[in-house]
């Protein structure tokens, strides 16, 4: 596989991940913070990092979300799902330092 094909596959994989996360949020009306971050354009690793920071800011914004169960790789985990409006309220408080995270925070704030 040459470099051009590798880059094209990576672009397609990233775009597919983002679209699937956005579709899931639109279909259900809620999503975990990581799902909202992936829908905003981050990869899974960075999404977990930003979601952790947003989770801390959720208490400051007085946003509780709705409890749920997330099924992944044969396990069930408890999670909290948020609407886009709730995520926007949290994202307004969130003050990231990294430029990529700043862009995602702006997209999350405008999502509602």
Residue pairs with C-beta under 8 A, 6 or more apart in sequence:
14 43
17 38
17 43
17 44
18 38
18 39
18 40
18 41
21 31
21 35
21 36
21 38
21 39
22 39
24 31
24 35
24 39
25 31
25 35
25 36
25 39
25 84
28 81
29 83
30 65
30 66
30 68
30 81
30 82
30 83
31 39
31 81
31 82
32 51
32 70
32 79
32 80
32 81
32 82
33 50
33 51
33 54
33 55
33 58
33 80
33 82
33 87
33 90
34 44
34 47
34 48
34 51
35 47
36 51
36 82
36 84
36 87
36 108
36 111
37 46
37 47
37 50
37 51
37 54
37 104
37 108
38 44
38 47
40 104
40 107
40 108
40 111
41 103
41 104
41 107
42 50
42 100
42 104
46 100
46 101
49 101
50 94
50 96
50 101
50 104
50 105
53 94
53 96
54 87
54 90
54 91
54 94
54 108
55 80
57 90
57 93
57 94
58 64
58 65
58 82
58 90
60 93
61 89
61 90
61 92
61 93
63 82
63 86
63 89
63 90
64 80
65 80
65 81
65 82
65 86
66 80
66 81
66 82
67 78
67 79
67 80
67 81
68 78
68 79
68 80
68 81
69 76
69 77
69 78
69 79
70 76
70 77
70 78
70 79
71 77
82 90
83 112
84 111
84 112
85 112
87 108
87 111
87 112
88 108
88 109
88 110
88 111
88 112
89 112
90 108
91 105
91 106
91 108
91 109
92 109
94 105
94 108
95 105
96 102
96 104
96 105
